[in-house]
């Protein structure tokens, strides 16, 4: 029973660690840049995380006998085998491509010698590994025969349950992609809702796409993506389709009424008034001209909002009409810090 629970626990932890690793690359860097460094770290970490987990499974499945040596071999093979394989594959492919650019005869020779040698070497290594695993697998089978029937059933049941955990992890990540993405982005940008003298109560599920602060000019702004629904459930339930809206909040470097107050727009559909601290904010709701020029039936759910006033605070929203109440709720809850 303990071994079955250990297998389920290890698979569950590994699945969630991998999910967090892969989803972490979605969160932008602190300066809003593409997280190239984080992506490189996540990719490199796979060379240790996957073989280390395989080594742990070797301990759970085949027992403690000879495990330290097996673990070292598994980790080294996992960490080095794939880079070496890809390097050799790249060299052979580049050589064959160069030969093809010279003439057909040289290409044929390179393809047969290098391509055939690479294929034969790969098969030879795979056969050697499979032969070495036969005695270990035979020993495991003999040990299982010595277990009680109930223990074998529990172990088999634990393995079957563990096999479902990665699929369930993918299902949950696909169903709750936006909330998970939003929480991760707020971890990277913990003070994304602070705009100098103002604090906007942003929901944790809003995704921080960009955050900028200029101490010299006082220009502070951040861009968010608010979403509802699920990209996975939307495939089966139209009411759960994915809805996305773009929010932008900003403290402008100067309080120029001519530039920061909302202008008059054609296609104006509504106005809202807010008082934030000592500032009076007016929000104009309108349909952009490039949408009005097209079929309104296709864009009837889209709305743009521009908010501003004589002071430095401004905000915009573009997206689904259904998301406007949440945007206005964040705007109404904005506090001026003393």
Secondary structure, 3 states (H helix, E strand, C coil): CHHHHHHHHHHHHHHHHHHHHHHHCCCCCCCCCCCHHHHHHHHHHHHHHHHHHHHHHHHHHHCCCCHHHHHHHHHHHHHHHHHHHHHHHHHHHHHHHHHHHHCHHHHHHHHHHHHHHHHHHHHHHHHHHHHHHHHHHHHHHHHHHHCCHHHHHHHHHHHHHHHHHHHHHHHHHHHCHHHHHHHHHHHHCCCCCEECCEECCCCCCCEEEEEEECCCCCCEEEEEEEEECCCCHHHCCHHHCCEEEEEEEEECCCCCHHHHCCCCCCCEEEEEEEEECCEEEEEEEECCHHHHCCCHHHHCCEEEEEEECCCCEEEEEEEEHHHHHHHHHHHHCCEECC
